[in-house]
């Protein structure tokens, strides 16, 4: 177990800048998720931490050990691969035991650990089988068992759930998280699935274009996205983005066709301070409701289309030329092409600078 | 139904096309000399091993067979020693000029070894390895090595790199991981390509005939000894050449098939 500190890490593949200056500190025992769209560098960062890729620049520390130039085998890390990489020519028992055999553990000790770990993951019955005889889910458990049997300093997982079917994925999500809490191993988990990130991570590092865009608790990433990319990437359906104009006469107003929002004092102050003429307003679909709350601002539109999902209803509202999506709890029926008012609490509004796309509120 | 019958007929025709000469060669090699020259007989009444025996014993065929095996063994050994690391690098590493190197290796297969025969002989005479088995083995290596590199690289490519990386994560060096994780997985494929390489060397006549006088490999020896002998000796020689290769291929046909399609799970 160890704290992980990454300082100014860069990784170039020829002219491609896969990692473009990463600074990240992971406290001992935390479960950190690297989240981002494909090609954002999250897997490269994980491979750099494991030693499978050499750094172009920068340093990586485990505890106070500088491991930047260490081979993977001397870093005391372990990994669950996307394809599981359970060695096909070894039985399950040998797969789990092999890391210890390499390190010349005592035979009795190996056996005890394999049996204990197999029990922990519920694969005691499978020890004498070959990987080809296992299902995907079982193979994954073997991969996890192999990864935790040696109590690594850092446990790494590279999209471990992406090859499982939807039901099993939900189950394994909670199991992996519980397992990590029990072991207390510092864990780095790579995924492009925001639900996995939100449910499993103690902390999430959202990556794009080889840099970390935001690093924080899941709730902060959701409620206080630091820029438009993160705001759009987290949450489903995607956040509504509306171009608004700023008008000041006494109080500050945000204007778009059919929309006139009076800013809260806090918002007004920040808008005035930055002297913005135009802004991008972001509203999450789940913040838009058809029931008027106190202080809520109305948006007038017509119902364009509804998706009734049973537990919730997604309403596509046509406001002027724009389409605004709202997510309403429960099964509601709205007639298409009828006028409808939706309400937004001002506290749920996000504002982004149209130039830099950074949030101006948080 | 008609389609099935048609396919069967065509398959039988093709099989006949390839098998008839081989069968005729084998039969002729076993025909007693008196009957062979009898113009009224196609198939002999009795069979004899005399021709094969005299080819092997009296005409030195046995020694030539041993020479052939040694030459093939050496050239396979040298080819894998250099070919396997090259194949690994071509598969696992990204580097500049990789495709040109691959193409270059392929190109060496496109001109016959024969044309390097004479220059090689002169070179060998200077170095002092003319008329040696090592000399022939080296010449055959120039033919076998590119084959080994290309085939091995596609066999290694069929094994997911994550197996090897898992080995490295869990305590092995890159070399150790290759030897202990990847090697056991690619071994059947490599064995098949080794056998194919063996046959390549076994069948090679011209270079072996140019480079040696006393120490001839089997095909070179036959070329020399049997061409001036009666026909049934020629057929006996043909049988000796063809049968070992066919037996090899028969037992490894499964791997040889997968060698070209490559699917090793």
Contacts between the chains, C-beta under 8 A, distances in Angstrom:
chain1	res1	chain2	res2	distance
A	13	B	94	7.8
A	50	B	169	6.1
A	51	B	168	7.8
A	51	B	169	7.9
A	52	B	165	5.5
A	52	B	168	6.8
A	52	B	169	7.3
A	71	B	168	7.4
A	71	B	173	6.8
A	72	B	165	7.9
A	72	B	168	4.6
A	72	B	169	5.0
A	73	B	168	6.2
A	73	B	169	7.4
A	73	B	170	7.6
A	73	B	171	4.7
A	73	B	172	6.2
A	73	B	173	6.6
A	77	B	169	6.5
A	78	B	169	6.1
A	78	B	170	6.7
A	79	B	165	7.9
A	79	B	166	7.1
A	79	B	169	4.9
A	81	B	162	4.6
A	81	B	165	7.2
A	81	B	166	6.1
A	82	B	162	7.5
A	83	B	160	6.0
A	83	B	162	5.1
A	85	B	160	6.8
A	85	B	162	3.9
A	85	B	163	5.3
A	85	B	165	7.0
A	85	B	166	4.0
A	87	B	163	5.9
A	87	B	166	7.1
A	87	B	167	7.8
A	87	B	181	6.1
A	88	B	163	7.6
A	88	B	185	6.8
A	88	B	265	7.2
A	89	B	184	4.9
A	89	B	185	5.9
A	98	B	170	6.5
A	99	B	170	3.9
A	99	B	171	5.6
A	102	B	170	6.6
A	102	B	171	3.8
A	102	B	172	6.1
A	103	B	171	5.7
A	132	B	265	7.3
A	146	B	166	8.0
A	146	B	170	7.1
A	150	B	170	7.7
